[in-house]
Amino acid sequence: MDISDPILNETMHVLRDKFQWDGYMVRDVRAKLLSIGNHVSPKDTVTAIKEDPDDDRVLECAAAARLDFIVTEDKDLLRLSRFGNSRIVTIGEFVKLVLTRR
């Protein structure tokens, strides 16, 4: 899993504001994500998704990490189907790909 500061910040914002998590829980999740993920620092700015510019942060992270896949259920991202070298797929599609690879 690859993650950038903008993605971490957005995730923490959603957990705190939308799901009402307290500060301790938010800090704990942030630390765990950083410990299991590969932290990347995107250098380039992307403006590909006008409907939800926050989704551009995912594309920036994918480019910086040189990902083969972006796995998401986000409809705006899925509409692209590809970004650079990254193929954008649903969780179900990704599982099928993994299970059929030899």
N, C-alpha and C positions, 0 to 999 in steps of 0.2 A: 504494500500500500504506500502510495506517495501522497504527501500532504504539504501544503504551503501555509504561510502565515495568514493570508487572506481567507483561505478555506477554514483554517482553525478558528479564526475570529468569527466568521459567519456561523459556524457550527455552535460555538459557545454562546453567541447572541441568541440563536434559535432555542437552545436548551434552556437558557435563562429566561427569556421573554415569552416564548410560546409555550414551553412546557413547565415553566415556573420552578426550575431547578435552583437550589440554593448555591451560593458561591463555593462551598466546599465540594459539592458534587461536580460542579463545572470545572474547577481546578483539577480535580482527580481525573476526570475524563480527558482533559487537555494533556495532562502528564502521561496518561496511558497511551493516548494516540501518538504522542511524540516518541514514546519508548518503543512502540511496535512499527511505526511508520518511517519511511525515508523522507526526511525533511528536505524540500527543494525550495530554491529562491528564484522564481521566474524573473527573467530580465526583460522580456518583451511583453508589451501590452496588446491584448486582443480585443477587438470590438466586432464580434461575429453574431451575437444574439441580442437583437434590439429589444425583444420582448422581456428579457430578464438579464440585464447586464452583469449581475452577480454570477451567472453561469459562465461568463467569460473567464472568471478566475479559475474555473475547473480546466478550461482549455489551456490557459497559461501554465498551469501546473503540469498538465499532460505533456505539453511541448517541452518544458524544462526537464521533465523526468524521462522524456523520450519513450513514452508508453506505447505499447502495442494495442492496448484496449483501454477504453473508458467504459466502465460498467455503471449503468445508471437506470433509473426509471423516470428521469426528467424528460418530458416530451419535447422541450425546446432543444435539448442536446441531442436526443434521438433523431430529430428531424434532420440533423446534419449528416448522420450516418458515418461520416469520417471527418477527422480534423488532422491535417498533416499526415503523419504516419500512424495515427491512432484510429482504430475502428471503434465506433460508438455502438454499444450493444446493451440490451436489457440483461438483467440478472439471469433470467431463464435461458436466453441465447448463449450467454457466457458458460453457464453450466453445461449445456448441450455440447458446446465446442470443446470444453475440457474433457468431457466424458467420451467423446468420439475421437480424440487425438490419440495417436499411438506413439 
